Amino acid sequence: MGGPLVLYNKRPSADILLLFISYGFLVLSNVLTYSYFEYDQDREDQERSLATTFGKKICKRIIYFSLMIAGMLLIVSLLLNEGKDLSAYVICTLMSLAMLSIYLAEGFFRTESAYGIVADAAFLLPILALIIE
């Protein structure tokens, strides 16, 4: 399935659109992860971010909501897919689990900025789609 949606050469089906929207929510959770974990530094440097503007608790809720929506869209998309090319679903699922693991083991990932390594590595997983195909 690799490649940008604009190069799809036809109107994308509902499962493809939902997959792309799911990916967008994963991107949102990734961006907000940095805002959440850099909260103290951003406050010290008087930088504005979602976390410093609305608080860490709301930022974390938005991250969980984004991951939940991404997961639900991924499931619906998979059900609509009818078993065609499952590699994108496997990769998006792994990305979602990697992002979720950062918050399930927050204490571990906070040390040494390990959250950044996992968050960045999760978005390298789509390279697997090129290898799998």
Buried (B, 14 or more C-beta within 10 A) or exposed (E): BBEEEEEEEEEEBEBBBBBBBBBBBBBBBBBBBBBBBBBEEBEEEEEEBBBBEEEBEEBBEBBEEBBBBBBEBBBBBBEBBEEEBEBBBBBBBBBBEBBBBBBEEEEEBEEEEBBBEBBEEBBEBBEBBEEBE
